[in-house]
Structures are given as structure tokens and as C-alpha cells.
Amino acid sequence: MREDEDLFDINNRRYTGSKYKLIDWIKNLIEENCPGNVFCDIFAGTGVVTDSVLDIYNKFIINDFLYSNEVIYKGFYLQEDFNGDRLEAYKEKYTLLNPDNLEENYVSINYGDKFFRNEDAKIIGFIREDIENEKSSINEKEYYILLASLIYSLDKAANTVGHYDAYIKNKEIKTKFNFELIMPKKLPNKAIHIYRRDANELANEIETDVTFIDPPYNSRQYSRFYHVLENIAQWKKPDLYGIALKPEPENMSEYCKTAAPIVLKDLILKLKTKYIVLTYNNTYNSKSSSSKNKITLEEIEEILNEVGKTKKFEKSHQFFNAGKTEFSNHKEYLFITEVGEK
Ligand SMILES: C[S@@+](CC[C@H](N)C(=O)[O-])C[C@H]1O[C@@H](n2cnc3c(N)ncnc32)[C@H](O)[C@@H]1O
């Protein structure tokens, strides 16, 4: 496979709450304060935090309950061989597709001229079906590389502000879909374990040195924000509802509900880990009610102080918002707790 800049890297996607812009700050604090061998990213999202510490630790646990995120982690990180020429041949086949020769399909019927230009939606639906049909001719790694590549490529062409809660109406959709491949990571001597689990359930089963905790803090559900990616990743073709064409709810996080402080405490108390690294931002004072935090800064500090000596770091930061919310004096906090040390 080519090694050029056309290939997607793991950070080349839009994702609410991605820590990419803060990554140097986060990495340095982790490196300075958290010695060890095993790193767990239990609400991994894009995966950029794990990606930044790959050179520091030897074993990684990367988890998120979304299907599309699991596909992405497997595409980038499964340490299995793949045939680069074969993948290039798929890319060429997909690049040469002419929408005029394609039939309407699940993606074009539902999302055409809404989330994507209709001709692009036809191509996206065709490619998704083709990847499924080719499953027996390719290995698991190749399957996930193609699927992750499709997700990155279609996300780039989507007619949205960065998530799929709505598409932009009354606008000619100009962004054109191009199928590009991701750049998988070769990591000899590293062990990477990928999970799609509820964080609190997974915590019962793992033992780590460092656990990075970055849950959602407001009522906006990631499974609803990224429903188009989830639907295309799963490819069960369910009926879709409403203007934003969402499927029946799935993976609704307790962290987005009033029980959030209780579930966070449950997680922190049961983690078998030496260091907890937790990020938090102060969207609590925002005007939009869906942006109001479910957990206060004081609650976070109280929970962490219960399990060990906690250091607090802070940084001013401007982050992604969809327009309704004003974040003045926005701060990102990072807590590091040495578990068991008071
Ligand atoms: C703030 S984002 C993480 C962002 C990530 N640190 C990054 O830099 O891309 C929170 C993530 O938690 C996931 N999530 C929410 N509730 C969860 C749960 N109960 N178990 C596992 N993952 C969950 C969401 O799907 C979302 O990707």
C-alpha cells in the first residue's frame, strides 16, 4: 500500500469531544505522572488519546460502545497481515464507480440529497454492500480497513456540521465523496485489545496501570449524534424515523442522564488500576440545556479524592460546538489520581 498523505490517519475525522487539539498537553501529563505497562482508554471515541501514547506503554485496552468506533480501532490497530495491493484494487474499483450505472439502494433511498448528494449516497450504499459481499474473499483485517476507510471517506462528504443530529437544509451539497484508504498502524511488540462494551461492565474484567476516563458529560447521546455511521457500520438496514432519519435508539449512555454521578462513581470505585486520568470541561454554565453538564466539577473531585491522591491540571480551550451554545472562558481540566494513595 502507498505511504502517502492521501491516506487517512486516525485523527482525520470530526468528532464531538475529540481530544485531538489538546493531545500534546494530555500526553505530556500522562507521561510525567503515570508510569506503567498497561494503558486503558475506556471511552475512547476517535482513539486519538491511545494513539498518542502508543510509544509510552506496551499493552493497550481500547473501548467504546459504538459499532463505528470499534470498526475504526480494528481497521487501524488489529495486528494482522493484510494485502496492500488487494486493498488498492478495491480503492480503484470504488473510485471508478459511476452513479448513473448504479441502482438506488438503502443509503440513497434514506440519505440521498439529505446527508449526502444523491449520486454519492448511491456509491456509498453500493460500496457498503460490496464490502459485505466480499467478506469471504478478504481477511478480517482487510474487511475492517475497507469499512473504516468507507466511514472516514463518507464522513468527509457529509452535509452536516460535524455530527448527524441534522443535515444542513436548503443548501446545494457541494462536498463530493471520494473513497480513500486509511493508513493502518504496524505496531510490533505492542498488544492491543479492542472492545465494544459498556465501560462499567468492562471495568469488572480488566486490570490496568493507567485508565483514561473521558465520558460524555451532557445529555447529547453519541449513538444519536453518529447514527448514520452506526447504521452503515452495522448494515442491518433498519427502518429510519423523523427528519434526521434515525433508527430506534440503541446504546443510550447512562452518563448522559441524571444518574451520571452515580455511574461515574461506580466506575471509579471498581476500576483495578494504579492511575486514573480523567478529563472534564466546564460546559455547565452554557445556555443550551442539552449542553449542561450532568456532573459538576465538585462531584468529580469528591469521587476521585475518595480513591486516592488527586492532582488537578487546567487549560483554556476552545472546542467544537454546533452553534447554539456560547462557551466563554472554557476550561479543560485533567485530573490524575494515584489510586490507593491518600
Ligand atoms: C467525550 S467522547 C471521548 C472522546 C475521546 N477521548 C477522543 O479524544 O476522541 C465519549 C465517548 O464515550 C462513549 N460512551 C458513552 N457512554 C459509554 C459507555 N457507557 N460505555 C462505553 N462508551 C461510552 C461515546 O460513544 C463517546 O465516543
The ligand as an SDF file (V2000), in Angstrom:
LIG
                    3D

 27 29  0  0  0  0  0  0  0  0999 V2000
  -16.0370   12.5510   25.0560 C   0  0  0  0  0  0  0  0  0  0  0  0
  -16.1270   11.1580   23.9910 S   0  0  0  0  0  0  0  0  0  0  0  0
  -14.4770   10.5390   24.0500 C   0  0  0  0  0  0  0  0  0  0  0  0
  -13.5680   11.3100   23.1640 C   0  0  0  0  0  0  0  0  0  0  0  0
  -12.1710   10.6900   23.0380 C   0  0  0  0  0  0  0  0  0  0  0  0
  -11.3820   10.8530   24.2310 N   0  0  0  0  0  0  0  0  0  0  0  0
  -11.4490   11.3230   21.8650 C   0  0  0  0  0  0  0  0  0  0  0  0
  -10.4650   12.0520   22.0570 O   0  0  0  0  0  0  0  0  0  0  0  0
  -11.8760   11.1020   20.7270 O   0  0  0  0  0  0  0  0  0  0  0  0
  -17.0300    9.9830   24.9530 C   0  0  0  0  0  0  0  0  0  0  0  0
  -17.1760    8.6010   24.3090 C   0  0  0  0  0  0  0  0  0  0  0  0
  -17.7810    7.7170   25.2690 O   0  0  0  0  0  0  0  0  0  0  0  0
  -18.5960    6.7730   24.5830 C   0  0  0  0  0  0  0  0  0  0  0  0
  -19.5360    6.2430   25.5900 N   0  0  0  0  0  0  0  0  0  0  0  0
  -20.5640    6.8770   26.1880 C   0  0  0  0  0  0  0  0  0  0  0  0
  -21.1260    6.1000   27.1360 N   0  0  0  0  0  0  0  0  0  0  0  0
  -20.4270    4.9430   27.1620 C   0  0  0  0  0  0  0  0  0  0  0  0
  -20.4950    3.7650   27.9470 C   0  0  0  0  0  0  0  0  0  0  0  0
  -21.4090    3.6280   28.9060 N   0  0  0  0  0  0  0  0  0  0  0  0
  -19.6050    2.7800   27.7160 N   0  0  0  0  0  0  0  0  0  0  0  0
  -18.6560    2.9030   26.7330 C   0  0  0  0  0  0  0  0  0  0  0  0
  -18.5430    4.0080   25.9410 N   0  0  0  0  0  0  0  0  0  0  0  0
  -19.4080    5.0230   26.1710 C   0  0  0  0  0  0  0  0  0  0  0  0
  -19.1960    7.5770   23.4460 C   0  0  0  0  0  0  0  0  0  0  0  0
  -19.5640    6.7420   22.3690 O   0  0  0  0  0  0  0  0  0  0  0  0
  -18.0620    8.5460   23.0790 C   0  0  0  0  0  0  0  0  0  0  0  0
  -17.3020    8.0670   21.9960 O   0  0  0  0  0  0  0  0  0  0  0  0
  1  2  1  0
  2  3  1  0
  2 10  1  0
  3  4  1  0
  4  5  1  0
  5  6  1  0
  5  7  1  0
  7  8  2  0
  7  9  1  0
 10 11  1  0
 11 12  1  0
 11 26  1  0
 12 13  1  0
 13 14  1  0
 13 24  1  0
 14 15  1  0
 14 23  1  0
 15 16  2  0
 16 17  1  0
 17 18  1  0
 17 23  2  0
 18 19  1  0
 18 20  2  0
 20 21  1  0
 21 22  2  0
 22 23  1  0
 24 25  1  0
 24 26  1  0
 26 27  1  0
M  CHG  2   2   1   9  -1
M  END
$$$$
